[in-house]
Amino acid sequence: MSKLNNKNKSAVGYYRTSSATNTGTDKDSLVRQEQAVLGYAETNGLAVIESFYDAAVSGADPVDERPAFTSMLGYIQDNKIDTILVENASRFARDLVVQITGHEHLKDQGVALIPVDAPSHFTEETPTAVMVRNILGAVAQHEKAQLVAKLKAARDRKREQTGKCEGRKSYQELDPLMVHEAKRLHRASPKTGLRRSLRQISRELEQLGFVTASGKAFGPQQVKRLVS
């Protein structure tokens, strides 16, 4: 493992194999991954101060469901590290959607993901990456629109039955998906026990498309009501 010195920037290495055994092909794969990551780090002035290894994890599994990857997120947050090195993009995730959504999540946290065989893989705006992001955004918007339409239909039925207009709606009534996301973002890290600030939650909600009726980001007190 590279030694940390004053000229080196800290990074972590992430490795993954599909089998739980550390013999045969997978043993060679792990060694190869480590050699590739450490070689790149040494050449580029990086010091790999910690490594995380997910064994028996499919490349199609979402990154937030991987034990070692989850531990790594807590570690880099605690130690203010902003660079993760992997052998290649498929070691991070074989599924393209998991690749892009996982990378977007890291990017939102200010963390750079570098496949050492192609360092610019995640920073290049390839047509495929743009297409997948657009599709995911369209799907999320469609699901939100469906939910809004269902809630409106339910309110209309209630109004017809009671003949009364409803009072001021709570956030839960107006947009339960937004409340769900706000509470998810407010959860403490399982590794560090730390929570995002109200302003951080506001920024992330805005990135997800959840804003006030005037199109502005929620203020801290509004976020506090969302998560309470």
Rosetta constraint file for C-alpha pairs under 8 A:
AtomPair CA 1 CA 38 HARMONIC 6.63 0.50
AtomPair CA 1 CA 48 HARMONIC 6.69 0.50
AtomPair CA 1 CA 49 HARMONIC 7.69 0.50
AtomPair CA 2 CA 38 HARMONIC 6.70 0.50
AtomPair CA 2 CA 41 HARMONIC 7.61 0.50
AtomPair CA 2 CA 42 HARMONIC 6.74 0.50
AtomPair CA 2 CA 47 HARMONIC 5.37 0.50
AtomPair CA 2 CA 48 HARMONIC 5.92 0.50
AtomPair CA 2 CA 49 HARMONIC 7.44 0.50
AtomPair CA 3 CA 47 HARMONIC 6.15 0.50
AtomPair CA 3 CA 48 HARMONIC 7.69 0.50
AtomPair CA 3 CA 49 HARMONIC 7.62 0.50
AtomPair CA 4 CA 8 HARMONIC 6.11 0.50
AtomPair CA 4 CA 9 HARMONIC 7.89 0.50
AtomPair CA 4 CA 10 HARMONIC 7.33 0.50
AtomPair CA 4 CA 47 HARMONIC 5.26 0.50
AtomPair CA 4 CA 48 HARMONIC 7.72 0.50
AtomPair CA 4 CA 49 HARMONIC 7.09 0.50
AtomPair CA 5 CA 47 HARMONIC 7.78 0.50
AtomPair CA 7 CA 45 HARMONIC 6.83 0.50
AtomPair CA 8 CA 45 HARMONIC 4.93 0.50
AtomPair CA 8 CA 46 HARMONIC 4.83 0.50
AtomPair CA 8 CA 47 HARMONIC 5.55 0.50
AtomPair CA 9 CA 45 HARMONIC 6.52 0.50
AtomPair CA 9 CA 46 HARMONIC 4.77 0.50
AtomPair CA 9 CA 47 HARMONIC 5.85 0.50
AtomPair CA 10 CA 46 HARMONIC 5.85 0.50
AtomPair CA 10 CA 47 HARMONIC 4.89 0.50
AtomPair CA 10 CA 48 HARMONIC 6.07 0.50
AtomPair CA 10 CA 49 HARMONIC 6.35 0.50
AtomPair CA 10 CA 81 HARMONIC 6.42 0.50
AtomPair CA 10 CA 83 HARMONIC 7.42 0.50
AtomPair CA 11 CA 46 HARMONIC 6.40 0.50
AtomPair CA 11 CA 47 HARMONIC 5.82 0.50
AtomPair CA 11 CA 48 HARMONIC 4.83 0.50
AtomPair CA 11 CA 49 HARMONIC 6.26 0.50
AtomPair CA 11 CA 50 HARMONIC 7.52 0.50
AtomPair CA 11 CA 81 HARMONIC 6.20 0.50
AtomPair CA 11 CA 82 HARMONIC 6.97 0.50
AtomPair CA 11 CA 83 HARMONIC 4.93 0.50
AtomPair CA 11 CA 84 HARMONIC 5.81 0.50
AtomPair CA 11 CA 85 HARMONIC 7.10 0.50
AtomPair CA 12 CA 47 HARMONIC 7.95 0.50
AtomPair CA 12 CA 48 HARMONIC 4.97 0.50
AtomPair CA 12 CA 49 HARMONIC 5.94 0.50
AtomPair CA 12 CA 50 HARMONIC 5.09 0.50
AtomPair CA 12 CA 51 HARMONIC 5.53 0.50
AtomPair CA 12 CA 52 HARMONIC 7.70 0.50
AtomPair CA 12 CA 76 HARMONIC 7.92 0.50
AtomPair CA 12 CA 81 HARMONIC 7.79 0.50
AtomPair CA 12 CA 83 HARMONIC 6.58 0.50
AtomPair CA 12 CA 84 HARMONIC 5.10 0.50
AtomPair CA 12 CA 85 HARMONIC 6.21 0.50
AtomPair CA 13 CA 34 HARMONIC 7.80 0.50
AtomPair CA 13 CA 37 HARMONIC 6.74 0.50
AtomPair CA 13 CA 48 HARMONIC 6.32 0.50
AtomPair CA 13 CA 50 HARMONIC 6.52 0.50
AtomPair CA 13 CA 51 HARMONIC 4.56 0.50
AtomPair CA 13 CA 52 HARMONIC 6.25 0.50
AtomPair CA 13 CA 84 HARMONIC 5.78 0.50
AtomPair CA 13 CA 85 HARMONIC 4.83 0.50
AtomPair CA 13 CA 86 HARMONIC 6.07 0.50
AtomPair CA 14 CA 51 HARMONIC 5.88 0.50
AtomPair CA 14 CA 52 HARMONIC 4.97 0.50
AtomPair CA 14 CA 53 HARMONIC 6.01 0.50
AtomPair CA 14 CA 69 HARMONIC 7.54 0.50
AtomPair CA 14 CA 84 HARMONIC 6.81 0.50
AtomPair CA 14 CA 85 HARMONIC 6.19 0.50
AtomPair CA 14 CA 86 HARMONIC 5.39 0.50
AtomPair CA 14 CA 92 HARMONIC 7.71 0.50
AtomPair CA 15 CA 30 HARMONIC 6.89 0.50
AtomPair CA 15 CA 33 HARMONIC 6.63 0.50
AtomPair CA 15 CA 34 HARMONIC 7.56 0.50
AtomPair CA 15 CA 51 HARMONIC 7.65 0.50
AtomPair CA 15 CA 52 HARMONIC 6.18 0.50
AtomPair CA 15 CA 53 HARMONIC 4.67 0.50
AtomPair CA 15 CA 54 HARMONIC 6.28 0.50
AtomPair CA 15 CA 86 HARMONIC 6.50 0.50
AtomPair CA 15 CA 87 HARMONIC 7.57 0.50
AtomPair CA 15 CA 91 HARMONIC 6.81 0.50
AtomPair CA 15 CA 92 HARMONIC 7.68 0.50
AtomPair CA 16 CA 30 HARMONIC 7.48 0.50
AtomPair CA 16 CA 53 HARMONIC 5.63 0.50
AtomPair CA 16 CA 54 HARMONIC 4.71 0.50
AtomPair CA 16 CA 55 HARMONIC 5.76 0.50
AtomPair CA 16 CA 56 HARMONIC 7.79 0.50
AtomPair CA 16 CA 57 HARMONIC 6.76 0.50
AtomPair CA 16 CA 91 HARMONIC 5.92 0.50
AtomPair CA 16 CA 92 HARMONIC 7.28 0.50
AtomPair CA 17 CA 26 HARMONIC 6.26 0.50
AtomPair CA 17 CA 29 HARMONIC 7.36 0.50
AtomPair CA 17 CA 30 HARMONIC 7.11 0.50
AtomPair CA 17 CA 54 HARMONIC 6.52 0.50
AtomPair CA 17 CA 55 HARMONIC 5.01 0.50
AtomPair CA 17 CA 56 HARMONIC 5.85 0.50
AtomPair CA 17 CA 57 HARMONIC 6.28 0.50
AtomPair CA 17 CA 58 HARMONIC 7.57 0.50
AtomPair CA 17 CA 91 HARMONIC 7.73 0.50
AtomPair CA 18 CA 26 HARMONIC 7.69 0.50
AtomPair CA 18 CA 55 HARMONIC 6.12 0.50
AtomPair CA 18 CA 56 HARMONIC 4.27 0.50
AtomPair CA 18 CA 57 HARMONIC 4.95 0.50
AtomPair CA 18 CA 58 HARMONIC 5.30 0.50
AtomPair CA 18 CA 59 HARMONIC 7.37 0.50
AtomPair CA 19 CA 26 HARMONIC 6.69 0.50
AtomPair CA 19 CA 55 HARMONIC 5.93 0.50
AtomPair CA 19 CA 56 HARMONIC 4.04 0.50
AtomPair CA 19 CA 57 HARMONIC 7.09 0.50
AtomPair CA 20 CA 55 HARMONIC 5.05 0.50
AtomPair CA 20 CA 56 HARMONIC 4.33 0.50
AtomPair CA 21 CA 26 HARMONIC 7.11 0.50
AtomPair CA 21 CA 27 HARMONIC 7.78 0.50
AtomPair CA 21 CA 55 HARMONIC 7.73 0.50
AtomPair CA 21 CA 56 HARMONIC 7.81 0.50
AtomPair CA 22 CA 26 HARMONIC 5.81 0.50
AtomPair CA 22 CA 27 HARMONIC 4.71 0.50
AtomPair CA 23 CA 27 HARMONIC 4.63 0.50
AtomPair CA 23 CA 28 HARMONIC 7.60 0.50
AtomPair CA 24 CA 28 HARMONIC 6.46 0.50
AtomPair CA 25 CA 29 HARMONIC 6.09 0.50
AtomPair CA 26 CA 30 HARMONIC 6.15 0.50
AtomPair CA 27 CA 31 HARMONIC 6.34 0.50
AtomPair CA 28 CA 32 HARMONIC 6.03 0.50
AtomPair CA 29 CA 33 HARMONIC 6.08 0.50
AtomPair CA 30 CA 34 HARMONIC 6.20 0.50
AtomPair CA 31 CA 35 HARMONIC 6.16 0.50
AtomPair CA 32 CA 36 HARMONIC 6.12 0.50
AtomPair CA 33 CA 37 HARMONIC 6.19 0.50
AtomPair CA 33 CA 86 HARMONIC 7.39 0.50
AtomPair CA 33 CA 87 HARMONIC 5.21 0.50
AtomPair CA 34 CA 38 HARMONIC 6.00 0.50
AtomPair CA 34 CA 87 HARMONIC 7.66 0.50
AtomPair CA 35 CA 39 HARMONIC 5.82 0.50
AtomPair CA 36 CA 40 HARMONIC 6.20 0.50
AtomPair CA 36 CA 87 HARMONIC 5.93 0.50
AtomPair CA 36 CA 116 HARMONIC 6.96 0.50
AtomPair CA 36 CA 117 HARMONIC 7.94 0.50
AtomPair CA 37 CA 41 HARMONIC 6.15 0.50
AtomPair CA 37 CA 85 HARMONIC 6.21 0.50
AtomPair CA 37 CA 86 HARMONIC 6.26 0.50
AtomPair CA 37 CA 87 HARMONIC 5.84 0.50
AtomPair CA 37 CA 116 HARMONIC 6.31 0.50
AtomPair CA 38 CA 42 HARMONIC 6.12 0.50
AtomPair CA 38 CA 48 HARMONIC 7.00 0.50
AtomPair CA 39 CA 43 HARMONIC 6.29 0.50
AtomPair CA 40 CA 44 HARMONIC 6.07 0.50
AtomPair CA 40 CA 116 HARMONIC 6.17 0.50
AtomPair CA 41 CA 45 HARMONIC 5.99 0.50
AtomPair CA 41 CA 46 HARMONIC 4.51 0.50
AtomPair CA 41 CA 47 HARMONIC 6.10 0.50
AtomPair CA 41 CA 48 HARMONIC 6.89 0.50
AtomPair CA 42 CA 46 HARMONIC 5.99 0.50
AtomPair CA 42 CA 47 HARMONIC 7.06 0.50
AtomPair CA 52 CA 68 HARMONIC 5.61 0.50
AtomPair CA 52 CA 69 HARMONIC 6.87 0.50
AtomPair CA 52 CA 71 HARMONIC 7.94 0.50
AtomPair CA 52 CA 72 HARMONIC 6.43 0.50
AtomPair CA 53 CA 68 HARMONIC 5.82 0.50
AtomPair CA 53 CA 69 HARMONIC 7.75 0.50
AtomPair CA 54 CA 66 HARMONIC 6.93 0.50
AtomPair CA 54 CA 67 HARMONIC 6.90 0.50
AtomPair CA 54 CA 68 HARMONIC 5.31 0.50
AtomPair CA 54 CA 69 HARMONIC 7.10 0.50
AtomPair CA 57 CA 61 HARMONIC 6.94 0.50
AtomPair CA 57 CA 66 HARMONIC 7.17 0.50
AtomPair CA 59 CA 90 HARMONIC 6.99 0.50
AtomPair CA 59 CA 91 HARMONIC 6.83 0.50
AtomPair CA 59 CA 92 HARMONIC 7.03 0.50
AtomPair CA 59 CA 93 HARMONIC 4.47 0.50
AtomPair CA 59 CA 94 HARMONIC 4.59 0.50
AtomPair CA 59 CA 95 HARMONIC 6.38 0.50
AtomPair CA 60 CA 93 HARMONIC 6.05 0.50
AtomPair CA 60 CA 94 HARMONIC 5.72 0.50
AtomPair CA 60 CA 95 HARMONIC 4.88 0.50
AtomPair CA 60 CA 98 HARMONIC 6.65 0.50
AtomPair CA 61 CA 65 HARMONIC 6.89 0.50
AtomPair CA 61 CA 66 HARMONIC 7.38 0.50
AtomPair CA 61 CA 93 HARMONIC 7.61 0.50
AtomPair CA 61 CA 98 HARMONIC 7.47 0.50
AtomPair CA 62 CA 66 HARMONIC 7.16 0.50
AtomPair CA 62 CA 98 HARMONIC 5.89 0.50
AtomPair CA 62 CA 102 HARMONIC 7.53 0.50
AtomPair CA 63 CA 69 HARMONIC 6.54 0.50
AtomPair CA 63 CA 70 HARMONIC 7.62 0.50
AtomPair CA 63 CA 93 HARMONIC 7.91 0.50
AtomPair CA 63 CA 98 HARMONIC 7.33 0.50
AtomPair CA 63 CA 102 HARMONIC 6.26 0.50
AtomPair CA 64 CA 69 HARMONIC 7.03 0.50
AtomPair CA 64 CA 70 HARMONIC 6.00 0.50
AtomPair CA 65 CA 70 HARMONIC 7.29 0.50
AtomPair CA 66 CA 70 HARMONIC 6.04 0.50
AtomPair CA 67 CA 71 HARMONIC 6.30 0.50
AtomPair CA 68 CA 72 HARMONIC 6.07 0.50
AtomPair CA 69 CA 73 HARMONIC 6.38 0.50
AtomPair CA 70 CA 74 HARMONIC 6.68 0.50
AtomPair CA 71 CA 75 HARMONIC 6.25 0.50
AtomPair CA 71 CA 191 HARMONIC 6.53 0.50
AtomPair CA 72 CA 76 HARMONIC 6.14 0.50
AtomPair CA 73 CA 77 HARMONIC 6.21 0.50
AtomPair CA 74 CA 78 HARMONIC 6.19 0.50
AtomPair CA 74 CA 189 HARMONIC 7.10 0.50
AtomPair CA 74 CA 190 HARMONIC 7.79 0.50
AtomPair CA 74 CA 191 HARMONIC 5.15 0.50
AtomPair CA 74 CA 192 HARMONIC 6.07 0.50
AtomPair CA 75 CA 79 HARMONIC 6.13 0.50
AtomPair CA 75 CA 191 HARMONIC 7.75 0.50
AtomPair CA 76 CA 80 HARMONIC 5.53 0.50
AtomPair CA 76 CA 81 HARMONIC 4.74 0.50
AtomPair CA 76 CA 82 HARMONIC 6.93 0.50
AtomPair CA 77 CA 81 HARMONIC 6.67 0.50
AtomPair CA 78 CA 192 HARMONIC 7.20 0.50
AtomPair CA 81 CA 111 HARMONIC 7.66 0.50
AtomPair CA 82 CA 110 HARMONIC 6.46 0.50
AtomPair CA 82 CA 111 HARMONIC 4.34 0.50
AtomPair CA 82 CA 112 HARMONIC 5.91 0.50
AtomPair CA 83 CA 111 HARMONIC 5.64 0.50
AtomPair CA 83 CA 112 HARMONIC 4.79 0.50
AtomPair CA 83 CA 113 HARMONIC 6.07 0.50
AtomPair CA 83 CA 114 HARMONIC 7.36 0.50
AtomPair CA 84 CA 111 HARMONIC 7.31 0.50
AtomPair CA 84 CA 112 HARMONIC 6.20 0.50
AtomPair CA 84 CA 113 HARMONIC 4.92 0.50
AtomPair CA 84 CA 114 HARMONIC 6.15 0.50
AtomPair CA 85 CA 113 HARMONIC 6.15 0.50
AtomPair CA 85 CA 114 HARMONIC 4.98 0.50
AtomPair CA 85 CA 115 HARMONIC 6.00 0.50
AtomPair CA 85 CA 116 HARMONIC 6.60 0.50
AtomPair CA 86 CA 91 HARMONIC 6.70 0.50
AtomPair CA 86 CA 92 HARMONIC 6.60 0.50
AtomPair CA 86 CA 113 HARMONIC 7.57 0.50
AtomPair CA 86 CA 114 HARMONIC 6.24 0.50
AtomPair CA 86 CA 115 HARMONIC 4.84 0.50
AtomPair CA 86 CA 116 HARMONIC 6.17 0.50
AtomPair CA 87 CA 91 HARMONIC 6.44 0.50
AtomPair CA 87 CA 115 HARMONIC 5.42 0.50
AtomPair CA 87 CA 116 HARMONIC 5.38 0.50
AtomPair CA 87 CA 117 HARMONIC 6.37 0.50
AtomPair CA 88 CA 92 HARMONIC 6.94 0.50
AtomPair CA 88 CA 115 HARMONIC 4.35 0.50
AtomPair CA 88 CA 116 HARMONIC 6.08 0.50
AtomPair CA 88 CA 117 HARMONIC 5.70 0.50
AtomPair CA 88 CA 118 HARMONIC 7.06 0.50
AtomPair CA 89 CA 93 HARMONIC 6.33 0.50
AtomPair CA 89 CA 94 HARMONIC 7.34 0.50
AtomPair CA 89 CA 99 HARMONIC 7.42 0.50
AtomPair CA 89 CA 115 HARMONIC 5.55 0.50
AtomPair CA 89 CA 121 HARMONIC 7.57 0.50
AtomPair CA 90 CA 94 HARMONIC 4.37 0.50
AtomPair CA 90 CA 95 HARMONIC 7.76 0.50
AtomPair CA 90 CA 99 HARMONIC 7.97 0.50
AtomPair CA 92 CA 99 HARMONIC 6.91 0.50
AtomPair CA 93 CA 98 HARMONIC 6.17 0.50
AtomPair CA 93 CA 99 HARMONIC 5.19 0.50
AtomPair CA 94 CA 98 HARMONIC 7.59 0.50
AtomPair CA 94 CA 99 HARMONIC 7.00 0.50
AtomPair CA 95 CA 99 HARMONIC 6.13 0.50
AtomPair CA 96 CA 100 HARMONIC 6.23 0.50
AtomPair CA 97 CA 101 HARMONIC 6.00 0.50
AtomPair CA 97 CA 132 HARMONIC 6.91 0.50
AtomPair CA 98 CA 102 HARMONIC 5.61 0.50
AtomPair CA 99 CA 103 HARMONIC 6.02 0.50
AtomPair CA 100 CA 104 HARMONIC 6.04 0.50
AtomPair CA 100 CA 129 HARMONIC 7.02 0.50
AtomPair CA 100 CA 132 HARMONIC 7.75 0.50
AtomPair CA 100 CA 133 HARMONIC 7.41 0.50
AtomPair CA 101 CA 105 HARMONIC 6.18 0.50
AtomPair CA 101 CA 133 HARMONIC 7.99 0.50
AtomPair CA 102 CA 106 HARMONIC 6.42 0.50
AtomPair CA 103 CA 107 HARMONIC 6.02 0.50
AtomPair CA 103 CA 113 HARMONIC 6.93 0.50
AtomPair CA 103 CA 122 HARMONIC 7.40 0.50
AtomPair CA 104 CA 108 HARMONIC 6.12 0.50
AtomPair CA 105 CA 109 HARMONIC 6.56 0.50
AtomPair CA 106 CA 110 HARMONIC 6.41 0.50
AtomPair CA 106 CA 111 HARMONIC 5.11 0.50
AtomPair CA 106 CA 112 HARMONIC 6.91 0.50
AtomPair CA 106 CA 113 HARMONIC 7.41 0.50
AtomPair CA 107 CA 111 HARMONIC 5.28 0.50
AtomPair CA 107 CA 112 HARMONIC 6.35 0.50
AtomPair CA 113 CA 122 HARMONIC 7.40 0.50
AtomPair CA 114 CA 118 HARMONIC 7.70 0.50
AtomPair CA 114 CA 119 HARMONIC 5.15 0.50
AtomPair CA 114 CA 120 HARMONIC 7.33 0.50
AtomPair CA 114 CA 121 HARMONIC 7.71 0.50
AtomPair CA 114 CA 122 HARMONIC 7.52 0.50
AtomPair CA 115 CA 119 HARMONIC 5.16 0.50
AtomPair CA 115 CA 120 HARMONIC 7.82 0.50
AtomPair CA 115 CA 121 HARMONIC 7.00 0.50
AtomPair CA 120 CA 124 HARMONIC 5.97 0.50
AtomPair CA 125 CA 129 HARMONIC 6.56 0.50
AtomPair CA 125 CA 130 HARMONIC 6.49 0.50
AtomPair CA 126 CA 130 HARMONIC 6.28 0.50
AtomPair CA 127 CA 131 HARMONIC 6.03 0.50
AtomPair CA 128 CA 132 HARMONIC 6.18 0.50
AtomPair CA 129 CA 133 HARMONIC 6.22 0.50
AtomPair CA 130 CA 134 HARMONIC 6.12 0.50
AtomPair CA 131 CA 135 HARMONIC 6.13 0.50
AtomPair CA 132 CA 136 HARMONIC 6.11 0.50
AtomPair CA 133 CA 137 HARMONIC 6.06 0.50
AtomPair CA 134 CA 138 HARMONIC 6.06 0.50
AtomPair CA 135 CA 139 HARMONIC 6.11 0.50
AtomPair CA 136 CA 140 HARMONIC 6.19 0.50
AtomPair CA 137 CA 141 HARMONIC 6.13 0.50
AtomPair CA 138 CA 142 HARMONIC 6.01 0.50
AtomPair CA 139 CA 143 HARMONIC 6.16 0.50
AtomPair CA 140 CA 144 HARMONIC 6.19 0.50
AtomPair CA 141 CA 145 HARMONIC 6.07 0.50
AtomPair CA 142 CA 146 HARMONIC 6.13 0.50
AtomPair CA 143 CA 147 HARMONIC 6.24 0.50
AtomPair CA 144 CA 148 HARMONIC 6.22 0.50
AtomPair CA 144 CA 177 HARMONIC 7.40 0.50
AtomPair CA 145 CA 149 HARMONIC 6.13 0.50
AtomPair CA 146 CA 150 HARMONIC 6.19 0.50
AtomPair CA 147 CA 151 HARMONIC 6.23 0.50
AtomPair CA 148 CA 152 HARMONIC 6.15 0.50
AtomPair CA 148 CA 174 HARMONIC 7.91 0.50
AtomPair CA 148 CA 175 HARMONIC 7.22 0.50
AtomPair CA 149 CA 153 HARMONIC 6.15 0.50
AtomPair CA 150 CA 154 HARMONIC 6.22 0.50
AtomPair CA 151 CA 155 HARMONIC 6.24 0.50
AtomPair CA 151 CA 173 HARMONIC 7.92 0.50
AtomPair CA 151 CA 174 HARMONIC 7.77 0.50
AtomPair CA 152 CA 156 HARMONIC 6.13 0.50
AtomPair CA 153 CA 157 HARMONIC 6.23 0.50
AtomPair CA 154 CA 158 HARMONIC 6.27 0.50
AtomPair CA 155 CA 159 HARMONIC 6.12 0.50
AtomPair CA 156 CA 160 HARMONIC 6.22 0.50
AtomPair CA 157 CA 161 HARMONIC 6.22 0.50
AtomPair CA 158 CA 162 HARMONIC 6.09 0.50
AtomPair CA 158 CA 163 HARMONIC 7.93 0.50
AtomPair CA 159 CA 163 HARMONIC 5.16 0.50
AtomPair CA 159 CA 164 HARMONIC 5.48 0.50
AtomPair CA 159 CA 165 HARMONIC 6.13 0.50
AtomPair CA 159 CA 166 HARMONIC 7.52 0.50
AtomPair CA 160 CA 164 HARMONIC 7.76 0.50
AtomPair CA 169 CA 173 HARMONIC 5.86 0.50
AtomPair CA 169 CA 174 HARMONIC 6.13 0.50
AtomPair CA 170 CA 174 HARMONIC 6.17 0.50
AtomPair CA 171 CA 175 HARMONIC 5.73 0.50
AtomPair CA 171 CA 176 HARMONIC 6.84 0.50
AtomPair CA 171 CA 179 HARMONIC 6.77 0.50
AtomPair CA 171 CA 226 HARMONIC 6.73 0.50
AtomPair CA 172 CA 176 HARMONIC 4.54 0.50
AtomPair CA 172 CA 179 HARMONIC 6.06 0.50
AtomPair CA 175 CA 179 HARMONIC 6.60 0.50
AtomPair CA 176 CA 180 HARMONIC 6.06 0.50
AtomPair CA 177 CA 181 HARMONIC 6.26 0.50
AtomPair CA 178 CA 182 HARMONIC 6.12 0.50
AtomPair CA 178 CA 205 HARMONIC 7.83 0.50
AtomPair CA 178 CA 210 HARMONIC 6.45 0.50
AtomPair CA 179 CA 183 HARMONIC 6.15 0.50
AtomPair CA 179 CA 226 HARMONIC 5.73 0.50
AtomPair CA 179 CA 227 HARMONIC 6.91 0.50
AtomPair CA 180 CA 184 HARMONIC 6.16 0.50
AtomPair CA 181 CA 185 HARMONIC 6.16 0.50
AtomPair CA 181 CA 205 HARMONIC 7.54 0.50
AtomPair CA 182 CA 186 HARMONIC 6.17 0.50
AtomPair CA 182 CA 201 HARMONIC 6.79 0.50
AtomPair CA 182 CA 205 HARMONIC 7.00 0.50
AtomPair CA 182 CA 223 HARMONIC 7.47 0.50
AtomPair CA 182 CA 226 HARMONIC 6.49 0.50
AtomPair CA 182 CA 227 HARMONIC 6.01 0.50
AtomPair CA 183 CA 187 HARMONIC 6.40 0.50
AtomPair CA 183 CA 226 HARMONIC 7.34 0.50
AtomPair CA 183 CA 227 HARMONIC 5.01 0.50
AtomPair CA 185 CA 196 HARMONIC 7.04 0.50
AtomPair CA 185 CA 201 HARMONIC 6.20 0.50
AtomPair CA 186 CA 195 HARMONIC 6.05 0.50
AtomPair CA 186 CA 196 HARMONIC 6.10 0.50
AtomPair CA 186 CA 197 HARMONIC 7.98 0.50
AtomPair CA 186 CA 201 HARMONIC 7.03 0.50
AtomPair CA 186 CA 227 HARMONIC 6.86 0.50
AtomPair CA 187 CA 195 HARMONIC 6.17 0.50
AtomPair CA 187 CA 196 HARMONIC 7.93 0.50
AtomPair CA 188 CA 192 HARMONIC 7.66 0.50
AtomPair CA 188 CA 193 HARMONIC 5.02 0.50
AtomPair CA 188 CA 194 HARMONIC 5.07 0.50
AtomPair CA 188 CA 195 HARMONIC 4.47 0.50
AtomPair CA 188 CA 196 HARMONIC 7.60 0.50
AtomPair CA 189 CA 193 HARMONIC 4.81 0.50
AtomPair CA 189 CA 194 HARMONIC 5.39 0.50
AtomPair CA 189 CA 195 HARMONIC 6.33 0.50
AtomPair CA 196 CA 200 HARMONIC 5.88 0.50
AtomPair CA 196 CA 201 HARMONIC 6.35 0.50
AtomPair CA 197 CA 201 HARMONIC 6.30 0.50
AtomPair CA 198 CA 202 HARMONIC 6.19 0.50
AtomPair CA 198 CA 220 HARMONIC 5.19 0.50
AtomPair CA 198 CA 223 HARMONIC 6.12 0.50
AtomPair CA 198 CA 224 HARMONIC 6.82 0.50
AtomPair CA 199 CA 203 HARMONIC 6.29 0.50
AtomPair CA 199 CA 219 HARMONIC 7.30 0.50
AtomPair CA 199 CA 220 HARMONIC 5.75 0.50
AtomPair CA 200 CA 204 HARMONIC 6.27 0.50
AtomPair CA 201 CA 205 HARMONIC 6.04 0.50
AtomPair CA 201 CA 223 HARMONIC 7.35 0.50
AtomPair CA 202 CA 206 HARMONIC 6.19 0.50
AtomPair CA 202 CA 217 HARMONIC 6.18 0.50
AtomPair CA 202 CA 218 HARMONIC 5.57 0.50
AtomPair CA 202 CA 219 HARMONIC 6.92 0.50
AtomPair CA 202 CA 220 HARMONIC 7.15 0.50
AtomPair CA 202 CA 223 HARMONIC 6.56 0.50
AtomPair CA 203 CA 207 HARMONIC 6.34 0.50
AtomPair CA 203 CA 217 HARMONIC 6.93 0.50
AtomPair CA 204 CA 208 HARMONIC 6.33 0.50
AtomPair CA 205 CA 209 HARMONIC 6.37 0.50
AtomPair CA 205 CA 210 HARMONIC 5.16 0.50
AtomPair CA 205 CA 211 HARMONIC 7.11 0.50
AtomPair CA 205 CA 217 HARMONIC 7.77 0.50
AtomPair CA 206 CA 210 HARMONIC 5.08 0.50
AtomPair CA 206 CA 211 HARMONIC 5.62 0.50
AtomPair CA 206 CA 217 HARMONIC 5.71 0.50
AtomPair CA 206 CA 218 HARMONIC 7.88 0.50
AtomPair CA 210 CA 217 HARMONIC 7.71 0.50
AtomPair CA 211 CA 215 HARMONIC 5.42 0.50
AtomPair CA 211 CA 216 HARMONIC 5.46 0.50
AtomPair CA 211 CA 217 HARMONIC 4.97 0.50
AtomPair CA 211 CA 218 HARMONIC 6.08 0.50
AtomPair CA 212 CA 216 HARMONIC 5.34 0.50
AtomPair CA 212 CA 217 HARMONIC 6.21 0.50
AtomPair CA 212 CA 218 HARMONIC 6.07 0.50
AtomPair CA 218 CA 222 HARMONIC 5.84 0.50
AtomPair CA 218 CA 223 HARMONIC 6.24 0.50
AtomPair CA 219 CA 223 HARMONIC 6.28 0.50
AtomPair CA 220 CA 224 HARMONIC 6.13 0.50
AtomPair CA 221 CA 225 HARMONIC 6.41 0.50
AtomPair CA 222 CA 226 HARMONIC 6.33 0.50
AtomPair CA 223 CA 227 HARMONIC 6.36 0.50
AtomPair CA 224 CA 228 HARMONIC 6.05 0.50
